Amino acid sequence: MKKPQPPYVGTTGSRMSQSKRIISVGDLHGDLEAFKTILTQTNLAKFDGKKENGRENVKWVGGNTVLASTGDSVDRGEFGLQIYNIFEDLSNQAVEDGGFV
C-alpha cells in the first residue's frame, strides 16, 4: 500500500491543487452517528452496517476529495476510538483514489 503524502498548500502540482473538493469536519465531540451522516451525505464514504474486529466497515467513495478534521472530534462521549478508526481506514483507502484524509 502506498503511503499517503500530505497535500502541501500552495505547492505547484500538489495533491491539494488537484482535488476537486475539500471537506472540513470539526466539533464532532465524539458523535459517531453525526460523523457517519456527514460522511455519507457528502458522498465521501459508505457504511454497510457491519463491523470487523470492532471497527465499522467503511468504504471511501470520495475520489480525489480531501477530508480534513479541524479538531474536537473525540473530546467527549464514548465513541472517540471508533471515530479515529474511521479516519484511519478512510485515510488508507483515499490515497488509492487520489484523495487525502
SENU-795969 format. One line per field, with one value per residue: residue number from 1; residue in three letters; chain; x, y, z of N, C-alpha, C in turn. Coordinates in steps of 0.02 Angstrom, whole numbers, always signed. Layout:
# residues N
i	(NUM|...)
aa	(ALA|...)
ch	(A|...)
n.x	(X|...)
n.y	(Y|...)
n.z	(Z|...)
ca.x	(X|...)
ca.y	(Y|...)
ca.z	(Z|...)
c.x	(X|...)
c.y	(Y|...)
c.z	(Z|...)
END
This chain:
# residues 101
i	(1|2|3|4|5|6|7|8|9|10|11|12|13|14|15|16|17|18|19|20|21|22|23|24|25|26|27|28|29|30|31|32|33|34|35|36|37|38|39|40|41|42|43|44|45|46|47|48|49|50|51|52|53|54|55|56|57|58|59|60|61|62|63|64|65|66|67|68|69|70|71|72|73|74|75|76|77|78|79|80|81|82|83|84|85|86|87|88|89|90|91|92|93|94|95|96|97|98|99|100|101)
aa	(MET|LYS|LYS|PRO|GLN|PRO|PRO|TYR|VAL|GLY|THR|THR|GLY|SER|ARG|MET|SER|GLN|SER|LYS|ARG|ILE|ILE|SER|VAL|GLY|ASP|LEU|HIS|GLY|ASP|LEU|GLU|ALA|PHE|LYS|THR|ILE|LEU|THR|GLN|THR|ASN|LEU|ALA|LYS|PHE|ASP|GLY|LYS|LYS|GLU|ASN|GLY|ARG|GLU|ASN|VAL|LYS|TRP|VAL|GLY|GLY|ASN|THR|VAL|LEU|ALA|SER|THR|GLY|ASP|SER|VAL|ASP|ARG|GLY|GLU|PHE|GLY|LEU|GLN|ILE|TYR|ASN|ILE|PHE|GLU|ASP|LEU|SER|ASN|GLN|ALA|VAL|GLU|ASP|GLY|GLY|PHE|VAL)
ch	(A|A|A|A|A|A|A|A|A|A|A|A|A|A|A|A|A|A|A|A|A|A|A|A|A|A|A|A|A|A|A|A|A|A|A|A|A|A|A|A|A|A|A|A|A|A|A|A|A|A|A|A|A|A|A|A|A|A|A|A|A|A|A|A|A|A|A|A|A|A|A|A|A|A|A|A|A|A|A|A|A|A|A|A|A|A|A|A|A|A|A|A|A|A|A|A|A|A|A|A|A)
n.x	(+41|+27|+106|+21|+41|+64|-48|+22|-12|-17|+88|+147|+67|+31|-60|-167|-200|-247|-363|-540|-632|-637|-670|-708|-714|-770|-781|-852|-862|-861|-975|-1026|-1130|-1169|-1050|-1042|-1157|-1122|-1014|-1078|-1179|-1105|-1052|-930|-903|-960|-1058|-1082|-1151|-1100|-975|-802|-687|-725|-725|-803|-866|-812|-810|-714|-777|-753|-669|-551|-561|-519|-521|-531|-496|-540|-528|-578|-641|-651|-667|-766|-891|-914|-866|-745|-632|-687|-715|-585|-536|-614|-569|-436|-453|-515|-416|-315|-381|-419|-306|-277|-367|-329|-368|-366|-349)
n.y	(-58|+109|+245|+384|+550|+714|+848|+980|+1146|+1270|+1224|+1197|+1084|+1005|+883|+943|+1049|+976|+920|+909|+940|+1001|+947|+995|+942|+969|+987|+871|+808|+675|+619|+491|+447|+567|+596|+488|+517|+640|+598|+511|+591|+687|+613|+546|+426|+257|+153|-13|-61|-165|-237|-268|-344|-253|-134|-14|-58|+28|+117|+212|+328|+447|+486|+599|+690|+795|+763|+845|+857|+971|+976|+942|+818|+702|+732|+710|+596|+418|+366|+396|+317|+240|+340|+387|+267|+260|+375|+333|+215|+270|+358|+270|+211|+319|+374|+286|+322|+447|+538|+619|+604)
n.z	(+0|-42|+39|+109|+50|+113|+71|+21|+38|-85|-160|-318|-423|-320|-222|-161|-247|-352|-311|-316|-218|-50|+107|+267|+432|+593|+773|+815|+936|+983|+927|+847|+759|+698|+630|+540|+466|+408|+327|+238|+181|+115|+17|+38|+100|+123|+225|+276|+382|+454|+564|+588|+691|+790|+722|+617|+456|+326|+173|+64|-46|-101|-204|-268|-165|-25|+145|+295|+467|+588|+722|+895|+883|+959|+1093|+1187|+1249|+1211|+1093|+1035|+995|+891|+798|+770|+714|+597|+528|+509|+429|+316|+275|+232|+124|+42|-18|-119|-216|-251|-159|+4|+179)
ca.x	(+0|+64|+99|-8|+83|+23|-64|+50|-48|+23|+141|+125|+61|+17|-123|-219|-221|-279|-426|-599|-668|-607|-722|-681|-759|-746|-828|-895|-868|-875|-1040|-1013|-1184|-1164|-993|-1062|-1205|-1083|-975|-1122|-1215|-1057|-1028|-860|-896|-1019|-1055|-1126|-1186|-1065|-913|-750|-642|-748|-719|-854|-846|-821|-778|-703|-806|-744|-623|-492|-578|-479|-561|-489|-525|-517|-521|-633|-677|-660|-656|-821|-927|-881|-853|-683|-591|-720|-705|-515|-530|-643|-521|-379|-472|-527|-351|-282|-416|-424|-243|-281|-409|-305|-394|-323|-383)
ca.y	(+0|+171|+289|+448|+610|+771|+894|+1044|+1203|+1319|+1192|+1183|+1013|+967|+847|+990|+1086|+930|+898|+945|+963|+996|+944|+1004|+919|+988|+989|+811|+793|+604|+599|+443|+446|+629|+589|+443|+553|+689|+562|+483|+646|+721|+562|+528|+358|+215|+105|-70|-80|-221|-222|-319|-330|-194|-74|-5|-69|+91|+118|+278|+339|+518|+502|+639|+739|+799|+767|+872|+864|+1034|+970|+924|+761|+647|+757|+691|+535|+353|+340|+425|+267|+222|+396|+382|+209|+278|+420|+292|+172|+312|+383|+217|+199|+379|+384|+244|+357|+515|+581|+626|+614)
ca.z	(+0|-48|+97|+89|+52|+132|+17|+38|+10|-122|-198|-386|-437|-259|-223|-142|-306|-398|-282|-336|-159|+16|+158|+334|+484|+660|+829|+820|+1007|+994|+900|+793|+710|+659|+586|+486|+424|+369|+276|+186|+147|+71|-30|+50|+125|+130|+280|+263|+444|+486|+598|+590|+746|+825|+679|+566|+387|+290|+108|+36|-113|-112|-259|-251|-114|+37|+206|+349|+534|+617|+795|+941|+856|+1006|+1161|+1231|+1230|+1214|+1026|+1008|+961|+828|+752|+748|+669|+532|+496|+488|+373|+257|+254|+194|+61|+0|-56|-179|-266|-260|-106|+63|+243)
c.x	(+44|+52|+72|+43|+40|+12|-40|+15|+1|+79|+114|+123|+46|-50|-180|-245|-256|-347|-483|-634|-625|-664|-688|-734|-730|-801|-877|-909|-890|-941|-1030|-1067|-1183|-1107|-1010|-1111|-1169|-1047|-1020|-1158|-1169|-1026|-954|-852|-964|-1006|-1103|-1162|-1154|-1002|-866|-700|-660|-746|-776|-826|-863|-782|-774|-733|-798|-696|-564|-507|-529|-528|-514|-529|-496|-518|-586|-674|-694|-654|-711|-850|-883|-859|-789|-641|-622|-711|-633|-505|-558|-596|-462|-395|-483|-462|-314|-314|-414|-364|-244|-322|-387|-332|-346|-365|-330)
c.y	(+62|+215|+357|+504|+669|+819|+965|+1100|+1249|+1289|+1175|+1108|+972|+931|+893|+1027|+1042|+906|+941|+976|+956|+999|+948|+984|+938|+985|+930|+793|+722|+579|+556|+446|+510|+625|+544|+477|+604|+654|+535|+539|+686|+674|+548|+455|+323|+165|+48|-95|-138|-196|-282|-299|-266|-130|-73|-23|-6|+88|+190|+281|+411|+537|+543|+696|+737|+806|+789|+874|+927|+1033|+954|+866|+710|+670|+740|+624|+473|+327|+368|+377|+248|+278|+396|+324|+225|+325|+379|+249|+213|+341|+332|+205|+259|+389|+343|+275|+428|+564|+584|+639|+629)
c.z	(+0|+13|+74|+96|+70|+74|+34|+1|-26|-162|-267|-397|-375|-265|-203|-203|-357|-373|-307|-275|-97|+66|+226|+385|+552|+711|+831|+892|+1020|+967|+837|+739|+668|+609|+527|+439|+379|+312|+221|+147|+101|+20|-24|+68|+125|+186|+264|+325|+481|+519|+592|+644|+783|+785|+629|+497|+348|+225|+83|-34|-135|-168|-234|-202|-56|+95|+262|+414|+565|+693|+831|+914|+910|+1079|+1210|+1208|+1230|+1146|+994|+969|+893|+776|+726|+699|+600|+494|+469|+427|+309|+231|+211|+127|+14|-45|-121|-235|-278|-209|-48|+124|+294)
END
